């Protein structure tokens, strides 16, 4: 991933993210039922909580994969915490939902899919390179778009998109 400051910015508010995560739950409702949810940390924690609430799923597991090492560039993938064996066993027959905030290049999704090949993979946002790795998503953005999630932002002035619109 290149420098986010040279990409299109897509800031997402808490309200918008909540609406998008609930829309994801609406789509997933007919794809289930799911016995468990595996969220890809850290980005998948918030949408997984919303989806779990909406679908009534009580078993929530994490898989911890580090890919962004400085919020600007993707580095080598490292599994920091694998999926618990009892959830992997559940996933052997399907019935497990994997949730993440975004699929970008698909590298993280590929690693997680290899752990649970029969699981249903859902993300709130998808970029073209990663989209084939997920079964369900809500919004597609271009590959050169940098999504600013609400947990990464504070309230601050946003300059106008077009130049010369400052005044």
MARVO-593526 format. One record per residue (C-alpha): x, y, z; chain; residue number from 1. Coordinates in Angstrom, 1 decimal, always signed. Layout:
<node><u>X</u><v>Y</v><w>Z</w><mol>A</mol><seq>NUM</seq></node>
...
END
This chain:
<node><u>+0.0</u><v>+0.0</v><w>+0.0</w><mol>A</mol><seq>1</seq></node>
<node><u>+1.4</u><v>+3.4</v><w>-0.9</w><mol>A</mol><seq>2</seq></node>
<node><u>+1.4</u><v>+6.6</v><w>+1.1</w><mol>A</mol><seq>3</seq></node>
<node><u>-2.1</u><v>+7.3</v><w>+2.2</w><mol>A</mol><seq>4</seq></node>
<node><u>-1.6</u><v>+11.1</v><w>+1.7</w><mol>A</mol><seq>5</seq></node>
<node><u>-1.3</u><v>+10.5</v><w>-2.0</w><mol>A</mol><seq>6</seq></node>
<node><u>-4.5</u><v>+8.6</v><w>-2.2</w><mol>A</mol><seq>7</seq></node>
<node><u>-8.2</u><v>+9.4</v><w>-2.2</w><mol>A</mol><seq>8</seq></node>
<node><u>-9.4</u><v>+10.0</v><w>+1.4</w><mol>A</mol><seq>9</seq></node>
<node><u>-12.6</u><v>+8.2</v><w>+2.5</w><mol>A</mol><seq>10</seq></node>
<node><u>-13.3</u><v>+9.3</v><w>+6.1</w><mol>A</mol><seq>11</seq></node>
<node><u>-16.0</u><v>+7.2</v><w>+7.8</w><mol>A</mol><seq>12</seq></node>
<node><u>-17.8</u><v>+8.5</v><w>+10.9</w><mol>A</mol><seq>13</seq></node>
<node><u>-19.0</u><v>+6.4</v><w>+13.8</w><mol>A</mol><seq>14</seq></node>
<node><u>-22.6</u><v>+6.8</v><w>+12.6</w><mol>A</mol><seq>15</seq></node>
<node><u>-21.8</u><v>+5.8</v><w>+9.1</w><mol>A</mol><seq>16</seq></node>
<node><u>-19.8</u><v>+2.8</v><w>+10.2</w><mol>A</mol><seq>17</seq></node>
<node><u>-22.6</u><v>+1.6</v><w>+12.4</w><mol>A</mol><seq>18</seq></node>
<node><u>-25.1</u><v>+1.9</v><w>+9.6</w><mol>A</mol><seq>19</seq></node>
<node><u>-22.7</u><v>+0.0</v><w>+7.2</w><mol>A</mol><seq>20</seq></node>
<node><u>-22.1</u><v>-2.7</v><w>+9.8</w><mol>A</mol><seq>21</seq></node>
<node><u>-25.8</u><v>-3.1</v><w>+10.4</w><mol>A</mol><seq>22</seq></node>
<node><u>-26.4</u><v>-3.3</v><w>+6.6</w><mol>A</mol><seq>23</seq></node>
<node><u>-23.8</u><v>-6.1</v><w>+6.6</w><mol>A</mol><seq>24</seq></node>
<node><u>-25.8</u><v>-7.9</v><w>+9.2</w><mol>A</mol><seq>25</seq></node>
<node><u>-28.9</u><v>-7.6</v><w>+7.1</w><mol>A</mol><seq>26</seq></node>
<node><u>-27.1</u><v>-9.3</v><w>+4.2</w><mol>A</mol><seq>27</seq></node>
<node><u>-25.6</u><v>-12.0</v><w>+6.4</w><mol>A</mol><seq>28</seq></node>
<node><u>-29.0</u><v>-12.8</v><w>+8.1</w><mol>A</mol><seq>29</seq></node>
<node><u>-30.0</u><v>-14.9</v><w>+5.1</w><mol>A</mol><seq>30</seq></node>
<node><u>-26.5</u><v>-16.5</v><w>+4.7</w><mol>A</mol><seq>31</seq></node>
<node><u>-26.5</u><v>-18.0</v><w>+8.2</w><mol>A</mol><seq>32</seq></node>
<node><u>-27.1</u><v>-19.3</v><w>+10.7</w><mol>A</mol><seq>33</seq></node>
<node><u>-23.7</u><v>-19.0</v><w>+12.1</w><mol>A</mol><seq>34</seq></node>
<node><u>-22.6</u><v>-20.9</v><w>+15.2</w><mol>A</mol><seq>35</seq></node>
<node><u>-19.6</u><v>-18.6</v><w>+15.8</w><mol>A</mol><seq>36</seq></node>
<node><u>-18.0</u><v>-15.4</v><w>+14.5</w><mol>A</mol><seq>37</seq></node>
<node><u>-14.2</u><v>-15.0</v><w>+14.1</w><mol>A</mol><seq>38</seq></node>
<node><u>-13.2</u><v>-11.4</v><w>+13.9</w><mol>A</mol><seq>39</seq></node>
<node><u>-9.9</u><v>-10.3</v><w>+12.4</w><mol>A</mol><seq>40</seq></node>
<node><u>-8.3</u><v>-8.0</v><w>+14.8</w><mol>A</mol><seq>41</seq></node>
<node><u>-8.1</u><v>-5.2</v><w>+15.2</w><mol>A</mol><seq>42</seq></node>
<node><u>-10.3</u><v>-3.7</v><w>+12.5</w><mol>A</mol><seq>43</seq></node>
<node><u>-12.8</u><v>-6.5</v><w>+12.7</w><mol>A</mol><seq>44</seq></node>
<node><u>-13.6</u><v>-6.1</v><w>+16.4</w><mol>A</mol><seq>45</seq></node>
<node><u>-16.2</u><v>-3.3</v><w>+16.0</w><mol>A</mol><seq>46</seq></node>
<node><u>-18.1</u><v>-4.7</v><w>+13.0</w><mol>A</mol><seq>47</seq></node>
<node><u>-18.1</u><v>-8.2</v><w>+14.6</w><mol>A</mol><seq>48</seq></node>
<node><u>-19.7</u><v>-6.8</v><w>+17.8</w><mol>A</mol><seq>49</seq></node>
<node><u>-22.4</u><v>-5.1</v><w>+15.8</w><mol>A</mol><seq>50</seq></node>
<node><u>-23.0</u><v>-8.2</v><w>+13.5</w><mol>A</mol><seq>51</seq></node>
<node><u>-23.0</u><v>-10.5</v><w>+16.5</w><mol>A</mol><seq>52</seq></node>
<node><u>-25.6</u><v>-8.4</v><w>+18.3</w><mol>A</mol><seq>53</seq></node>
<node><u>-27.8</u><v>-8.2</v><w>+15.2</w><mol>A</mol><seq>54</seq></node>
<node><u>-27.6</u><v>-11.9</v><w>+14.4</w><mol>A</mol><seq>55</seq></node>
<node><u>-27.8</u><v>-13.1</v><w>+18.0</w><mol>A</mol><seq>56</seq></node>
<node><u>-24.5</u><v>-14.9</v><w>+17.8</w><mol>A</mol><seq>57</seq></node>
<node><u>-22.8</u><v>-15.4</v><w>+21.2</w><mol>A</mol><seq>58</seq></node>
<node><u>-19.6</u><v>-17.2</v><w>+20.4</w><mol>A</mol><seq>59</seq></node>
<node><u>-17.0</u><v>-14.7</v><w>+19.2</w><mol>A</mol><seq>60</seq></node>
<node><u>-13.4</u><v>-15.5</v><w>+18.6</w><mol>A</mol><seq>61</seq></node>
<node><u>-10.4</u><v>-13.5</v><w>+17.3</w><mol>A</mol><seq>62</seq></node>
<node><u>-7.6</u><v>-14.2</v><w>+14.9</w><mol>A</mol><seq>63</seq></node>
<node><u>-4.8</u><v>-11.6</v><w>+15.3</w><mol>A</mol><seq>64</seq></node>
<node><u>-2.9</u><v>-10.9</v><w>+12.1</w><mol>A</mol><seq>65</seq></node>
<node><u>-0.6</u><v>-7.9</v><w>+11.7</w><mol>A</mol><seq>66</seq></node>
<node><u>-0.2</u><v>-6.5</v><w>+8.2</w><mol>A</mol><seq>67</seq></node>
<node><u>-0.1</u><v>-2.7</v><w>+8.5</w><mol>A</mol><seq>68</seq></node>
<node><u>+3.0</u><v>-1.9</v><w>+10.5</w><mol>A</mol><seq>69</seq></node>
<node><u>+3.0</u><v>+1.9</v><w>+10.5</w><mol>A</mol><seq>70</seq></node>
<node><u>-0.6</u><v>+2.8</v><w>+9.3</w><mol>A</mol><seq>71</seq></node>
<node><u>+0.9</u><v>+3.6</v><w>+5.9</w><mol>A</mol><seq>72</seq></node>
<node><u>+2.4</u><v>+0.5</v><w>+4.4</w><mol>A</mol><seq>73</seq></node>
<node><u>+1.6</u><v>-3.1</v><w>+4.5</w><mol>A</mol><seq>74</seq></node>
<node><u>+4.5</u><v>-5.4</v><w>+5.5</w><mol>A</mol><seq>75</seq></node>
<node><u>+4.9</u><v>-9.1</v><w>+5.9</w><mol>A</mol><seq>76</seq></node>
<node><u>+1.9</u><v>-10.8</v><w>+7.5</w><mol>A</mol><seq>77</seq></node>
<node><u>+2.3</u><v>-12.3</v><w>+10.9</w><mol>A</mol><seq>78</seq></node>
<node><u>-0.3</u><v>-14.4</v><w>+12.8</w><mol>A</mol><seq>79</seq></node>
<node><u>+0.0</u><v>-13.1</v><w>+16.3</w><mol>A</mol><seq>80</seq></node>
<node><u>-2.8</u><v>-15.3</v><w>+17.7</w><mol>A</mol><seq>81</seq></node>
<node><u>-4.4</u><v>-18.2</v><w>+15.8</w><mol>A</mol><seq>82</seq></node>
<node><u>-8.0</u><v>-19.3</v><w>+15.9</w><mol>A</mol><seq>83</seq></node>
<node><u>-9.0</u><v>-21.5</v><w>+18.9</w><mol>A</mol><seq>84</seq></node>
<node><u>-9.0</u><v>-25.2</v><w>+17.9</w><mol>A</mol><seq>85</seq></node>
<node><u>-12.7</u><v>-25.6</v><w>+19.0</w><mol>A</mol><seq>86</seq></node>
<node><u>-13.7</u><v>-22.9</v><w>+16.5</w><mol>A</mol><seq>87</seq></node>
<node><u>-11.6</u><v>-24.4</v><w>+13.8</w><mol>A</mol><seq>88</seq></node>
<node><u>-13.4</u><v>-27.7</v><w>+14.3</w><mol>A</mol><seq>89</seq></node>
<node><u>-16.8</u><v>-25.8</v><w>+14.0</w><mol>A</mol><seq>90</seq></node>
<node><u>-15.5</u><v>-24.2</v><w>+10.8</w><mol>A</mol><seq>91</seq></node>
<node><u>-14.7</u><v>-27.6</v><w>+9.2</w><mol>A</mol><seq>92</seq></node>
<node><u>-18.4</u><v>-28.0</v><w>+8.5</w><mol>A</mol><seq>93</seq></node>
<node><u>-19.2</u><v>-24.3</v><w>+7.8</w><mol>A</mol><seq>94</seq></node>
<node><u>-21.3</u><v>-22.3</v><w>+10.2</w><mol>A</mol><seq>95</seq></node>
<node><u>-18.5</u><v>-19.9</v><w>+11.1</w><mol>A</mol><seq>96</seq></node>
<node><u>-18.6</u><v>-16.3</v><w>+10.0</w><mol>A</mol><seq>97</seq></node>
<node><u>-15.3</u><v>-14.3</v><w>+9.6</w><mol>A</mol><seq>98</seq></node>
<node><u>-15.7</u><v>-10.5</v><w>+9.9</w><mol>A</mol><seq>99</seq></node>
<node><u>-13.2</u><v>-7.8</v><w>+9.1</w><mol>A</mol><seq>100</seq></node>
<node><u>-13.6</u><v>-4.1</v><w>+8.5</w><mol>A</mol><seq>101</seq></node>
<node><u>-11.9</u><v>-4.0</v><w>+5.1</w><mol>A</mol><seq>102</seq></node>
<node><u>-10.4</u><v>-6.3</v><w>+2.5</w><mol>A</mol><seq>103</seq></node>
<node><u>-7.6</u><v>-4.4</v><w>+0.8</w><mol>A</mol><seq>104</seq></node>
<node><u>-5.1</u><v>-6.5</v><w>-1.2</w><mol>A</mol><seq>105</seq></node>
<node><u>-6.6</u><v>-9.8</v><w>+0.1</w><mol>A</mol><seq>106</seq></node>
<node><u>-3.4</u><v>-10.9</v><w>+1.7</w><mol>A</mol><seq>107</seq></node>
<node><u>-4.8</u><v>-11.0</v><w>+5.3</w><mol>A</mol><seq>108</seq></node>
<node><u>-8.0</u><v>-12.6</v><w>+4.0</w><mol>A</mol><seq>109</seq></node>
<node><u>-6.1</u><v>-15.3</v><w>+2.2</w><mol>A</mol><seq>110</seq></node>
<node><u>-4.2</u><v>-16.2</v><w>+5.4</w><mol>A</mol><seq>111</seq></node>
<node><u>-7.4</u><v>-16.4</v><w>+7.5</w><mol>A</mol><seq>112</seq></node>
<node><u>-9.3</u><v>-18.2</v><w>+4.7</w><mol>A</mol><seq>113</seq></node>
<node><u>-6.6</u><v>-20.9</v><w>+4.8</w><mol>A</mol><seq>114</seq></node>
<node><u>-7.4</u><v>-21.4</v><w>+8.5</w><mol>A</mol><seq>115</seq></node>
<node><u>-11.2</u><v>-21.7</v><w>+7.9</w><mol>A</mol><seq>116</seq></node>
<node><u>-11.7</u><v>-22.6</v><w>+4.2</w><mol>A</mol><seq>117</seq></node>
<node><u>-15.5</u><v>-23.3</v><w>+4.6</w><mol>A</mol><seq>118</seq></node>
<node><u>-16.3</u><v>-20.2</v><w>+6.6</w><mol>A</mol><seq>119</seq></node>
<node><u>-18.3</u><v>-17.3</v><w>+5.2</w><mol>A</mol><seq>120</seq></node>
<node><u>-16.1</u><v>-14.2</v><w>+5.0</w><mol>A</mol><seq>121</seq></node>
<node><u>-17.6</u><v>-10.8</v><w>+5.3</w><mol>A</mol><seq>122</seq></node>
<node><u>-16.2</u><v>-7.3</v><w>+5.3</w><mol>A</mol><seq>123</seq></node>
<node><u>-17.8</u><v>-3.9</v><w>+5.6</w><mol>A</mol><seq>124</seq></node>
<node><u>-15.6</u><v>-2.4</v><w>+2.8</w><mol>A</mol><seq>125</seq></node>
<node><u>-13.8</u><v>-4.0</v><w>-0.1</w><mol>A</mol><seq>126</seq></node>
<node><u>-11.2</u><v>-2.9</v><w>-2.6</w><mol>A</mol><seq>127</seq></node>
<node><u>-10.9</u><v>-4.6</v><w>-6.0</w><mol>A</mol><seq>128</seq></node>
<node><u>-7.8</u><v>-6.6</v><w>-5.4</w><mol>A</mol><seq>129</seq></node>
<node><u>-9.2</u><v>-8.2</v><w>-2.2</w><mol>A</mol><seq>130</seq></node>
<node><u>-12.9</u><v>-8.5</v><w>-3.2</w><mol>A</mol><seq>131</seq></node>
<node><u>-12.6</u><v>-12.0</v><w>-4.6</w><mol>A</mol><seq>132</seq></node>
<node><u>-11.5</u><v>-13.2</v><w>-1.2</w><mol>A</mol><seq>133</seq></node>
<node><u>-14.8</u><v>-12.3</v><w>+0.6</w><mol>A</mol><seq>134</seq></node>
<node><u>-18.3</u><v>-13.6</v><w>+0.2</w><mol>A</mol><seq>135</seq></node>
<node><u>-20.2</u><v>-10.6</v><w>+1.4</w><mol>A</mol><seq>136</seq></node>
<node><u>-19.4</u><v>-6.9</v><w>+1.7</w><mol>A</mol><seq>137</seq></node>
<node><u>-21.3</u><v>-3.6</v><w>+1.7</w><mol>A</mol><seq>138</seq></node>
<node><u>-19.3</u><v>-0.9</v><w>+0.0</w><mol>A</mol><seq>139</seq></node>
<node><u>-16.6</u><v>-1.1</v><w>-2.7</w><mol>A</mol><seq>140</seq></node>
<node><u>-14.0</u><v>+1.6</v><w>-2.9</w><mol>A</mol><seq>141</seq></node>
<node><u>-11.2</u><v>+2.0</v><w>-5.4</w><mol>A</mol><seq>142</seq></node>
<node><u>-7.8</u><v>+0.5</v><w>-4.7</w><mol>A</mol><seq>143</seq></node>
<node><u>-6.2</u><v>+3.9</v><w>-4.4</w><mol>A</mol><seq>144</seq></node>
<node><u>-8.7</u><v>+5.0</v><w>-1.6</w><mol>A</mol><seq>145</seq></node>
<node><u>-7.5</u><v>+5.2</v><w>+2.0</w><mol>A</mol><seq>146</seq></node>
<node><u>-10.3</u><v>+4.6</v><w>+4.4</w><mol>A</mol><seq>147</seq></node>
<node><u>-10.0</u><v>+6.6</v><w>+7.6</w><mol>A</mol><seq>148</seq></node>
<node><u>-12.0</u><v>+4.6</v><w>+10.2</w><mol>A</mol><seq>149</seq></node>
<node><u>-13.6</u><v>+6.4</v><w>+13.1</w><mol>A</mol><seq>150</seq></node>
<node><u>-11.3</u><v>+4.8</v><w>+15.7</w><mol>A</mol><seq>151</seq></node>
<node><u>-8.3</u><v>+6.3</v><w>+13.8</w><mol>A</mol><seq>152</seq></node>
<node><u>-9.5</u><v>+9.9</v><w>+13.8</w><mol>A</mol><seq>153</seq></node>
<node><u>-10.2</u><v>+12.8</v><w>+16.0</w><mol>A</mol><seq>154</seq></node>
<node><u>-12.3</u><v>+15.9</v><w>+15.1</w><mol>A</mol><seq>155</seq></node>
<node><u>-10.3</u><v>+18.2</v><w>+12.9</w><mol>A</mol><seq>156</seq></node>
<node><u>-10.6</u><v>+20.6</v><w>+10.0</w><mol>A</mol><seq>157</seq></node>
<node><u>-10.9</u><v>+18.9</v><w>+6.6</w><mol>A</mol><seq>158</seq></node>
<node><u>-9.6</u><v>+20.9</v><w>+3.6</w><mol>A</mol><seq>159</seq></node>
<node><u>-11.8</u><v>+21.1</v><w>+0.5</w><mol>A</mol><seq>160</seq></node>
<node><u>-11.4</u><v>+18.5</v><w>-2.1</w><mol>A</mol><seq>161</seq></node>
<node><u>-10.9</u><v>+20.9</v><w>-5.0</w><mol>A</mol><seq>162</seq></node>
<node><u>-8.1</u><v>+23.4</v><w>-5.0</w><mol>A</mol><seq>163</seq></node>
<node><u>-9.0</u><v>+27.1</v><w>-4.8</w><mol>A</mol><seq>164</seq></node>
<node><u>-12.1</u><v>+26.4</v><w>-2.7</w><mol>A</mol><seq>165</seq></node>
<node><u>-10.4</u><v>+27.4</v><w>+0.6</w><mol>A</mol><seq>166</seq></node>
<node><u>-12.3</u><v>+30.7</v><w>+1.1</w><mol>A</mol><seq>167</seq></node>
END
